[in-house]
Each structure stands twice: as C-alpha cells, then as structure tokens.
Amino acid sequence: MKINLNFAFVNLKGEAIPKGEGKEDSTQLNLKAVCVSSLLGSYQDERIEGQEKLSRYRLAVKIFNAGDETDLIVEEIALIKKLIAKMFSVLVTGQAWEYLEK
C-alpha cells in the first residue's frame, strides 16, 4: 500500500504541530517523522529480542530514506500503528490511525 509520508499533523484548530519544541526545529510534524521516531523508540512495557529490533531498525531506515511516498505491507502498518499509540499523544495517534486506515 502506498503511503504519503508528508501527511502533516495539526491541532484541533487546524494549525500545524511543530516537529520540535524550540525554534531550532519548527517544521511541521509529518508522518515520516512520527513513524521513524516510533520505530526507533524504546518502550518500558516491551522486552524485544535482537531480531525484532533489527526489523524495526530496517523499517525505520526504509521510511527515513523514502521520498514523499513508500510502499508498506499490512503487517508493517499494524506495527507502526501500535508503536505510534505507545509513543505519541491522542491527537497525533488519532490522526495517524485515521490516515493509515483509509
């Protein structure tokens, strides 16, 4: 399935959510950044083995190096959705899930 990685996140007023906290990175948060961050994250409720870590790393690299779009299979999308929900707020998770489910 083709996924547009430039999908941009907004607050409830429709204003851009910045990628960073300060002025050094005020670009708009997009799906590529959210996917890569969630795949590379560490979660206290998980104890994953090296092979799973390698799989997540490879998927993060694939997404990071992709242009505006990338092809993802259903299992990759399911993993990304699960990890986004662990790492990000309801606002970002809700938008990401709605976009990825369409």
PABA-405329 format. One record per residue (C-alpha): x, y, z. Coordinates in steps of 0.001 Angstrom, whole numbers, plus 500000, padded with zeros to 6 digits. Example, Ala and Ser with C-alpha at 12.3 -4.5 7.8 and 13.67 -1.06 7.14 Angstrom:
<drenpas>
+--------+--------+--------+
|      X |      Y |      Z |
+--------+--------+--------+
| 512300 | 495500 | 507800 |
| 513670 | 498940 | 507140 |
+--------+--------+--------+
</drenpas>
This chain:
<drenpas>
+--------+--------+--------+
|      X |      Y |      Z |
+--------+--------+--------+
| 500000 | 500000 | 500000 |
| 501362 | 503432 | 499034 |
| 501666 | 505791 | 501985 |
| 502232 | 509551 | 501668 |
| 504877 | 510286 | 504286 |
| 504286 | 514041 | 504045 |
| 500911 | 513748 | 505787 |
| 501069 | 516694 | 508212 |
| 499656 | 516773 | 511736 |
| 497542 | 519652 | 513003 |
| 495976 | 520643 | 516309 |
| 492214 | 520813 | 516790 |
| 492199 | 524363 | 515385 |
| 493839 | 523101 | 512186 |
| 497184 | 524750 | 512990 |
| 500460 | 522977 | 512260 |
| 502024 | 520932 | 515051 |
| 505753 | 521741 | 515058 |
| 508224 | 518867 | 514869 |
| 510446 | 520249 | 517616 |
| 509869 | 522088 | 520867 |
| 512002 | 525137 | 520085 |
| 512862 | 527438 | 517240 |
| 515668 | 525140 | 516036 |
| 513095 | 522723 | 514599 |
| 509787 | 524421 | 513985 |
| 508965 | 522499 | 510799 |
| 505586 | 520783 | 510771 |
| 505351 | 517302 | 512249 |
| 504717 | 514770 | 509487 |
| 504049 | 511052 | 509198 |
| 507640 | 510236 | 508240 |
| 508998 | 511726 | 511486 |
| 506296 | 510040 | 513577 |
| 506900 | 506613 | 512001 |
| 510679 | 506777 | 512326 |
| 510539 | 508009 | 515933 |
| 508082 | 505305 | 516955 |
| 510049 | 502528 | 515267 |
| 513302 | 503607 | 516911 |
| 511736 | 504163 | 520324 |
| 512226 | 502095 | 523460 |
| 509171 | 501112 | 525473 |
| 509120 | 500047 | 529120 |
| 506342 | 497526 | 528537 |
| 508379 | 495641 | 525914 |
| 511301 | 493260 | 526084 |
| 512105 | 492565 | 522453 |
| 514904 | 490436 | 521092 |
| 517595 | 491496 | 518667 |
| 515828 | 490218 | 515558 |
| 512743 | 492351 | 516271 |
| 514975 | 495362 | 516942 |
| 516727 | 494763 | 513625 |
| 513384 | 494541 | 511803 |
| 512199 | 497809 | 513335 |
| 515513 | 499478 | 512503 |
| 515361 | 498353 | 508873 |
| 511790 | 499594 | 508516 |
| 512760 | 502952 | 510074 |
| 515657 | 503293 | 507607 |
| 513373 | 502374 | 504695 |
| 510885 | 505082 | 505706 |
| 513578 | 507662 | 506506 |
| 515252 | 507180 | 503115 |
| 511987 | 507160 | 501169 |
| 510934 | 510227 | 499272 |
| 507406 | 511512 | 499653 |
| 505849 | 508033 | 499462 |
| 506687 | 504478 | 500343 |
| 505067 | 501076 | 499992 |
| 504169 | 499348 | 503249 |
| 502573 | 495967 | 503775 |
| 499689 | 495406 | 506182 |
| 501947 | 493958 | 508900 |
| 504269 | 496981 | 508750 |
| 501331 | 499364 | 509044 |
| 499953 | 497407 | 512018 |
| 503326 | 497591 | 513795 |
| 503668 | 501313 | 513095 |
| 500162 | 501994 | 514409 |
| 500868 | 500037 | 517597 |
| 504113 | 501926 | 518236 |
| 502664 | 505355 | 517409 |
| 499990 | 504720 | 520041 |
| 502700 | 503944 | 522605 |
| 504844 | 506989 | 521857 |
| 502547 | 509834 | 520838 |
| 499589 | 511741 | 522227 |
| 495955 | 511048 | 521441 |
| 495967 | 513965 | 518973 |
| 498787 | 512547 | 516847 |
| 497753 | 508910 | 517267 |
| 494184 | 509625 | 516215 |
| 495226 | 511426 | 513046 |
| 497859 | 508828 | 512179 |
| 495474 | 505900 | 512657 |
| 492702 | 507558 | 510648 |
| 495141 | 508262 | 507816 |
| 496738 | 504807 | 507846 |
| 493373 | 503018 | 507981 |
| 491952 | 504631 | 504854 |
+--------+--------+--------+
</drenpas>
